[in-house]
């Protein structure tokens, strides 16, 4: 089912899918209480408490227990700082490291040094080859290594060592019989664990999309296991009901807006745009914010199409001037007038919502973000019109802006960050620092896309094009490898910003991570220019409860 064939009709979302009953809501509340009681019974500082937090997060239900999780991890950090955590278990050490880093604790990477020894030939510290037998420990270390920041060579070594060892282990699983035990664990279970760890590591995946895989991760036969699973099923049903209701509201808003008819050359994919909001703001309580954020996301796509597939340079210059002055100029083509009026209405609506919620007016900040976006789009248009080929670096610097990430993050900043305003320059600089790595990840993944964006035959170039022009001896394969390395570097930059972001921006940092996690799904085009993975993700969140 393609977006273009099913995104516009609310009936497609509502038919056969009723909301939660009073009975199921009551059961959800009782199960929440049961799980909360079980969490309180677990011993502080234990491996069980770490596995419990990991399970809550992998099931996508941790938002219900933020206070409890903070308390558990604070205790583990205290134990680590005081040297009371003396385990030599690779799985436990790596799990603790990852969970603490995710929570914002700057745990040093040298916790893995005890698993290294000096190489006789080079004198460098290397990981002990005996560790290749500890498959579960290696999966945990690989997951932990993905939270590295620039300069953490030990974590880079951990990532390479564990990835190579896990990749090699897949051959062992292929030759093992179905009932073979490896290190006390059933071979098919380990095979699934390794496969999912390499393809969908937790730090780079969306928990709700990957929650089915939590059953293959190592957990003892704990008292809370079944209760957590029961809550995950009930929670997924509740979230699906909310998502369906919001999707209906989005499609109706888009239809009432009328731009689909007035701009028939532009993309008409309201559910695709809502999927971004659904992914980056997964907390069910943030319904109003998801609905509001979908609107600027839609306008980024529409304005992109105006610049990319419709307007002449003169018309695009006029549109940019109109947005700079924030005035609907008479000389604009009718479709651009309609676009500007919609943008003005959305800006006024969201600014009013923020003022009512946060007590300050973000109108100037939002308008400035749209101006910056259109300025950058116009730069690209002038390059193409003049046949100017920018350097790869120059292209990427501008393309980070045209990704639209910063525009959306300005709206998110206004909605989500309490006790800050548009006049807080330090916070605005931090906002830019948090959004830039994510924008780079999005732009580079987009440019790696193997198909045109769902029949949008645009004229803009890509980083790959300009990189190969500069490096004549570089093959397309070599250029793509270079881009993947750049994406890894951007992830390390994002990790640093999230690790050191001030508390008032923590929620925005999590949104930035979720955006980066969403990107590979959103740009996984098939040969027909469609997005089967994102369509699967969307249907899993709106129609399929966990089983």
C-alpha positions in Angstrom: 0.0 0.0 0.0 1.6 3.3 -1.1 1.2 6.6 0.7 -0.3 8.2 -2.3 -3.0 5.5 -2.5 -4.1 5.4 1.1 -3.0 8.6 3.0 -5.9 10.9 2.2 -8.9 9.0 3.4 -9.6 9.0 7.2 -11.9 6.0 6.6 -8.9 3.9 5.8 -7.6 4.5 9.3 -10.8 4.2 11.2 -12.6 1.2 9.6 -12.5 -1.8 11.8 -10.3 -0.2 14.5 -12.2 1.0 17.5 -10.7 3.0 20.3 -9.8 1.6 23.7 -12.8 0.4 25.9 -13.2 1.4 29.5 -12.4 -2.1 30.4 -9.0 -2.1 28.5 -8.1 1.3 30.0 -8.8 0.0 33.5 -6.7 -3.1 32.8 -3.9 -0.9 31.5 -4.0 1.1 34.8 -4.0 -2.0 36.9 -1.0 -3.4 35.0 0.9 -0.2 35.4 0.4 -0.4 39.1 1.5 -4.0 39.2 4.7 -3.2 37.2 5.5 -0.3 39.4 5.3 -2.5 42.5 7.5 -5.1 40.8 10.1 -2.4 40.0 10.2 -1.4 43.6 11.1 -4.9 44.7 14.3 -5.2 42.7 17.6 -4.9 44.6 19.5 -1.6 44.0 22.8 -1.9 42.1 22.0 -5.4 40.8 22.3 -6.8 37.3 18.6 -7.5 37.4 17.9 -3.8 37.9 19.9 -3.0 34.7 18.1 -5.7 32.7 14.8 -4.4 34.0 15.6 -0.9 32.7 16.8 -2.3 29.4 13.6 -4.3 29.0 11.4 -1.4 29.8 13.2 0.7 27.1 13.2 -2.1 24.5 9.4 -2.6 25.0 8.8 1.1 24.5 7.1 1.5 27.9 9.9 3.3 29.8 8.1 6.7 29.6 5.7 5.4 32.2 8.5 4.9 34.8 10.9 7.8 34.2 11.3 8.6 38.0 12.0 4.9 38.8 14.5 4.6 36.0 16.3 7.8 37.0 16.6 6.5 40.6 17.9 3.1 39.5 20.6 4.5 37.2 21.6 7.2 39.7 22.4 4.4 42.1 24.4 2.6 39.5 26.4 5.7 38.7 27.1 6.3 42.4 28.3 2.7 42.7 30.5 3.1 39.6 32.1 6.4 40.9 32.8 4.8 44.3 34.4 1.7 42.8 31.7 -0.6 44.2 30.9 -2.1 40.9 33.6 -4.7 40.6 32.0 -7.1 38.1 34.2 -8.6 35.5 31.3 -9.7 33.3 31.5 -8.0 29.9 27.8 -8.1 29.4 27.0 -6.4 32.7 29.7 -3.8 32.4 28.7 -2.9 28.8 25.0 -2.8 29.7 25.6 -0.5 32.6 27.9 1.8 30.5 25.2 2.1 27.8 22.3 2.7 30.1 24.2 5.4 32.0 25.5 7.1 28.9 21.9 7.1 27.5 20.8 8.8 30.7 23.4 11.5 30.3 26.1 10.2 32.7 29.6 10.8 31.3 30.9 7.3 32.2 34.6 7.0 31.1 35.2 4.5 28.3 38.1 3.0 30.2 35.7 0.6 31.9 36.5 -1.7 29.0 40.3 -1.6 29.6 40.1 -4.6 31.9 39.3 -6.7 28.8 42.4 -5.5 26.9 46.0 -6.6 26.9 49.2 -5.2 25.3 50.0 -6.5 21.9 53.5 -8.0 21.8 54.3 -6.6 18.4 52.8 -3.1 18.4 52.7 -2.4 22.1 49.1 -1.2 21.7 46.2 -2.3 23.9 43.9 -4.7 22.0 40.9 -6.7 23.1 41.6 -10.3 24.2 40.7 -12.8 21.5 39.2 -15.1 24.1 36.3 -12.7 24.2 35.1 -13.9 20.9 33.5 -16.8 22.7 31.3 -14.5 24.8 28.6 -13.8 22.2 26.2 -12.2 24.6 28.9 -10.0 26.1 30.0 -8.9 22.6 26.5 -7.9 21.6 26.3 -5.8 24.8 29.7 -4.2 24.0 28.8 -3.4 20.4 25.6 -1.7 21.6 27.6 0.3 24.1 30.3 1.3 21.6 27.7 3.2 19.5 27.4 5.9 22.2 31.0 7.0 21.6 32.0 10.6 21.1 34.9 12.0 19.1 38.3 11.0 20.5 37.2 7.9 22.3 39.6 5.5 20.6 38.9 2.7 23.0 35.2 2.6 22.1 36.1 2.7 18.4 38.2 -0.4 19.0 35.4 -2.0 20.9 33.0 -1.3 18.0 35.4 -2.8 15.4 36.3 -5.8 17.5 32.8 -6.7 18.5 31.3 -6.1 15.1 33.9 -8.3 13.4 33.6 -11.1 16.0 29.8 -11.0 15.8 29.8 -11.1 12.0 32.2 -14.1 12.1 30.0 -15.8 14.6 27.1 -16.0 12.1 29.0 -18.7 10.2 29.1 -20.8 13.4 25.3 -20.4 13.8 24.8 -21.4 10.1 26.6 -24.7 10.7 25.1 -25.5 14.1 22.0 -27.6 14.4 18.7 -26.1 15.7 19.0 -27.7 19.1 22.7 -26.9 19.7 23.6 -24.9 22.7 26.4 -22.4 22.5 27.6 -21.1 25.9 24.4 -22.4 27.4 22.1 -20.6 25.0 20.1 -22.1 22.1 21.8 -21.5 18.8 18.8 -20.1 16.9 18.2 -17.6 19.8 21.8 -16.4 19.7 21.7 -16.2 15.9 18.6 -13.9 16.1 20.3 -11.9 18.9 23.4 -11.3 16.8 21.4 -10.5 13.6 19.2 -8.0 15.4 22.1 -6.4 17.3 24.0 -5.7 14.0 21.0 -4.6 12.0 19.0 -2.8 14.7 21.2 -1.7 17.6 19.1 -0.1 20.3 20.9 3.3 20.2 20.2 3.7 16.5 16.7 2.2 16.3 13.2 3.3 17.2 12.1 1.2 20.2 8.5 0.9 19.3 9.3 -0.4 15.8 11.8 -2.9 17.2 10.0 -3.9 20.4 9.1 -7.3 19.0 12.8 -8.2 19.2 13.1 -7.6 22.9 12.3 -11.3 23.5 15.7 -12.4 22.1 17.7 -10.2 24.4 19.2 -11.9 27.5 17.0 -11.6 30.6 16.9 -13.9 33.6 13.6 -15.7 34.4 12.5 -12.7 36.5 9.3 -12.2 38.4 8.5 -9.1 36.3 9.1 -10.6 32.8 5.5 -11.6 32.1 4.0 -8.4 33.6 6.3 -6.2 31.5 5.2 -8.1 28.3 1.6 -7.8 29.3 1.9 -4.0 29.8 3.8 -3.7 26.5 0.8 -5.3 24.7 -1.7 -3.1 26.4 0.4 0.0 25.9 0.9 -0.7 22.2 -2.9 -1.0 21.8 -3.4 2.3 23.6 -0.7 4.1 21.5 -2.1 2.6 18.3 -5.5 4.0 19.2 -4.0 7.5 19.8 -2.0 7.3 16.6 -5.0 6.4 14.5 -7.0 9.3 15.9 -4.2 11.7 15.3 -3.7 10.4 11.7 -7.4 11.1 11.0 -7.0 14.6 12.3 -3.9 15.2 10.2 -5.5 14.0 7.0 -8.6 16.2 7.6 -6.4 19.2 8.4 -4.5 18.7 5.1 -7.7 18.2 3.1 -9.3 21.4 4.6 -6.1 23.4 3.9 -6.6 22.9 0.2 -3.0 23.0 -0.9 -3.2 19.5 -2.5 -5.5 20.9 -5.1 -3.8 24.3 -5.5 -0.3 22.8 -5.7 -1.0 19.6 -7.7 2.7 19.3 -8.6 3.7 18.9 -4.9 3.8 15.9 -2.7 0.5 14.9 -1.2 1.5 12.7 1.7 0.1 13.8 5.0 0.5 10.5 6.7 4.2 10.3 5.7 4.6 13.7 7.3 2.8 12.6 10.4 5.0 9.6 10.6 7.9 11.9 11.4 6.0 13.4 14.3 4.9 10.0 15.5 8.5 8.7 15.5 10.2 11.7 17.1 7.6 12.3 19.8 6.5 8.8 20.9 5.2 9.8 24.3 1.3 9.4 24.1 0.9 12.5 26.2 2.4 14.7 23.5 -0.6 14.5 21.1 -1.1 18.2 20.7 2.6 18.7 20.0 2.6 15.9 17.3 -0.3 17.5 15.5 1.3 20.9 15.6 4.7 19.7 14.5 3.3 17.8 11.5 2.2 21.1 10.0 5.7 22.7 9.6 7.0 19.3 8.5 4.4 19.4 5.7 5.4 22.9 4.7 9.1 22.0 4.4 8.1 19.3 1.9 5.8 21.7 0.0 8.3 24.6 -0.2 11.0 22.1 -1.2 8.8 21.1 -4.2 8.1 24.8 -5.1 11.9 25.3 -5.4 12.8 22.0 -6.8 10.1 21.2 -9.4 8.0 24.3 -10.0 9.3 27.8 -9.8 11.5 29.8 -12.1 14.5 31.6 -10.6 12.6 34.9 -10.7 9.5 33.4 -9.0 11.6 31.7 -6.3 13.4 35.0 -5.7 10.0 36.7 -5.2 8.9 33.9 -2.8 12.1 34.3 -0.7 11.6 38.0 -0.6 8.0 37.6 0.5 8.9 35.2 3.3 11.8 37.6 4.3 9.3 40.5 4.5 6.5 38.2 5.7 4.2 39.8 3.2 2.1 38.1 0.5 3.3 40.0 -2.6 0.9 40.6 -5.5 3.5 39.5 -8.1 3.6 36.0 -6.7 2.0 33.2 -8.7 -1.3 32.0 -7.2 0.2 28.7 -5.9 2.9 30.6 -4.1 0.4 33.0 -2.6 -1.6 30.0 -1.3 1.6 28.5 0.1 2.5 31.7 1.9 -1.0 32.2 3.4 -1.0 28.6 4.7 2.5 29.2 6.2 1.3 32.4 7.8 -1.8 30.7 9.3 0.3 27.8 10.7 2.8 30.1 12.2 0.2 32.2 13.9 -1.6 29.1 15.2 1.5 27.5 16.6 2.8 30.7 18.1 -0.5 31.2 19.9 -0.4 27.6 21.2 3.1 28.1 22.5 2.2 31.4 24.1 -0.7 29.8 25.9 1.5 26.9 27.0 4.9 28.5 27.7 4.1 32.2 28.1 6.3 33.6 25.3 5.7 34.3 21.6 8.0 32.4 19.2 6.7 34.2 16.1 10.0 36.0 15.3 12.1 32.9 15.8 9.8 30.8 13.6 9.7 33.4 10.8 13.5 33.7 10.9 13.9 30.0 10.5 11.6 30.0 7.4 13.6 32.9 6.0 16.9 30.9 6.5 15.4 27.9 4.8 14.2 29.8 1.8 17.5 31.6 1.5 19.3 28.3 1.4 16.8 26.9 -1.2 17.4 30.0 -3.3 21.2 29.4 -3.2 20.7 25.9 -4.6 18.4 27.3 -7.3 21.0 29.9 -8.4 23.7 27.2 -8.5 21.5 25.1 -10.9 20.5 28.1 -13.1 24.1 29.3 -13.5 25.5 25.7 -13.9 27.7 26.5 -10.9 29.1 23.4 -9.2 29.8 24.0 -5.6 32.5 22.1 -3.7 31.1 19.1 -1.8 31.8 21.0 1.5 30.0 24.1 0.3 27.0 22.0 -0.9 26.7 20.1 2.4 26.9 23.3 4.5 23.9 24.7 2.6 22.2 21.3 2.3 22.2 21.0 6.1 19.9 24.0 6.1 17.7 22.8 3.2 17.1 19.6 5.1 14.5 21.5 7.0 15.6 20.0 10.3 16.4 23.3 12.0 13.0 24.8 11.0 11.2 21.9 12.7 13.5 22.0 15.7 12.7 25.7 16.3 9.1 24.7 16.5 10.0 21.8 18.9 12.2 24.1 21.0 9.2 26.5 21.4 6.8 23.6 22.3 9.0 21.4 24.5 11.6 23.5 26.4 10.2 25.0 29.6 11.7 28.1 31.2 13.5 29.3 28.1 12.5 31.9 25.5 13.6 33.0 22.0 15.8 35.6 23.7 18.0 33.0 25.4 20.9 33.2 23.0 22.9 30.4 24.8 20.0 28.0 24.4 19.5 29.0 20.8 23.1 28.2 20.1 22.7 24.8 21.8 19.6 24.2 19.7 21.7 24.7 16.6 24.4 22.4 17.9 21.9 19.7 18.7 20.1 19.9 15.4 23.1 20.2 13.0 24.4 16.6 13.4 20.9 15.3 12.8 20.5 17.5 9.8 23.8 16.2 8.4 22.7 12.6 8.9 19.4 13.3 7.2 21.0 15.0 4.2 23.7 12.4 3.7 21.2 9.5 3.9 18.9 11.4 1.5 21.8 11.8 -0.9 22.6 8.1 -0.6 19.0 7.2 -1.7 19.1 4.8 -4.7 15.8 6.1 -6.1 14.1 9.4 -6.8 11.9 10.6 -3.9 8.6 9.0 -4.9 8.4 10.4 -8.5 9.7 13.9 -7.5 12.0 14.6 -10.4 14.0 17.4 -8.9 17.0 19.2 -10.3 19.2 19.5 -7.3 22.5 17.7 -7.0 23.8 15.5 -4.2 26.9 15.3 -2.0 27.9 12.2 -4.0 27.8 14.0 -7.3 30.0 16.9 -6.0 32.4 14.6 -4.1 33.1 12.5 -7.2 33.6 15.6 -9.3 36.3 16.7 -6.8 37.8 13.2 -6.5 38.1 12.0 -10.1 39.7 8.7 -9.2 37.0 7.9 -6.7 34.4 5.3 -7.6 30.7 5.5 -6.7 31.3 2.7 -4.2 34.2 4.6 -2.6 32.1 7.7 -2.4 29.3 5.9 -0.7 31.7 4.4 1.8 33.0 7.9 2.5 29.5 9.2 3.1 28.8 6.3 5.5 31.9 7.3 7.5 30.7 10.9 7.5 27.3 9.7 8.9 29.2 7.8 11.7 31.1 11.0 12.5 27.9 12.9 12.7 26.5 10.3 15.1 29.5 10.8 17.4 28.8 14.6 17.2 25.2 14.0 18.1 26.2 11.7 21.0 28.4 14.5 22.4 25.6 17.0 22.2 23.1 14.7 23.8 25.6 13.7 26.6 26.4 17.3 27.5 23.1 19.1 26.7 21.6 21.1 29.6 18.7 19.6 31.4 16.2 22.0 29.8 17.1 20.6 26.4 17.2 16.9 27.3 13.8 16.3 25.7 14.9 18.0 22.5 18.1 15.9 22.5 16.0 12.8 22.6 13.9 14.1 19.7 17.1 14.7 17.8 18.1 11.1 18.4 14.7 9.8 17.3 15.0 11.9 14.1 18.4 10.4 13.3 17.0 6.9 14.1 14.0 7.5 11.7 16.2 8.7 8.8 17.3 5.3 7.4 13.7 4.2 7.3 12.5 7.3 5.7 15.1 7.1 2.9 15.0 3.4 2.2 13.6 3.6 -1.3 12.9 0.5 -3.3 13.3 0.2 -7.1 9.9 1.8 -7.6 10.7 4.9 -5.5 8.5 3.7 -2.6 9.2 3.3 1.1 8.1 -0.2 2.1 10.0 -0.1 5.5 8.4 3.2 6.6 5.0 1.9 5.5 5.5 -1.2 7.6 6.6 0.9 10.5 3.5 3.1 10.2 1.1 0.2 10.0 2.8 -1.5 12.9 2.2 1.5 15.1 -1.3 2.2 14.0 -2.8 -1.3 13.5 -0.7 -4.1 14.9 -0.4 -4.6 18.7 2.5 -6.7 20.0 1.9 -10.4 20.0 
